[in-house]
Amino acid sequence: ERLDRERYEFMFVGRIDRWQRWFESAVARRTIRRLSPYMRPRARFVEIGVGSGTLLAHAAALGVDVSGCDLSTAVCDYVREVHGISVNRGAVHTLPASSDYDIVVMNHVLEHAYDPIAMLREVRDRLRPGGVVHIAVPNVASWNARWSGWTSYAPYHLVYFTPETLQ
C-alpha cells in the first residue's frame, strides 16, 4: 500500500508529461502491431498491470472489447476516469476464471510476481483456446543490463528473466 501511494498515486497518476505520453503511445502502437493477427473486432482483451491505460485506449479504438486488471487503486481510478475503461482492482486470480480472453497483455508485470509460474497458470486459466499472451519483462542478459545504473534493477522487481528463463 505504501508503494502504491508513493509510486503511483503521488508520482504517476495525473503527472504524465508530453514525452511520456508520446513514448507510451509509440509502445502501444508497436504492441498492437505485434498482436494484430488477434485484434479482430470484439476480441476480448485484458491488460494485467494497466499503467496509464494507453494500450487499452489504443486497443479500444480498434473495436476490441478491453478491460484491465491492476493492484493499484489509484491506477484503476485513473484509467477509469481518463479512458472510461473498466479495470478490475486486484490480482489475476480475482478475474473470473471463465473469462475466455483472446488476448492477455502483461507488460512489465511478471518481474513483480512472488510466484510467476502460478501467475502464468492463472492467466492460462482465463485464456480462450487459440488465444495469445503477450509478455514483456526486463532482460537481465541484455547488453545494457551490464552497465551501472541500469534502470530495471529495482527493489520491487522480485524475479529477473533472461530469454531462456522466460521461455
Salt bridges, closest charged atoms under 4 A:
GLU6 OE2 - ARG2 NE 3.58
ASP65 OD2 - ARG44 NE 3.54
ASP77 OD1 - ARG80 NH1 3.04
ASP102 OD1 - ARG40 NH2 3.11
ASP102 OD1 - ARG128 NH1 3.15
GLU111 OE2 - HIS108 ND1 3.49
GLU111 OE2 - HIS112 NE2 3.73
GLU111 OE2 - HIS157 NE2 3.80
ASP125 OD1 - ARG124 NE 3.89
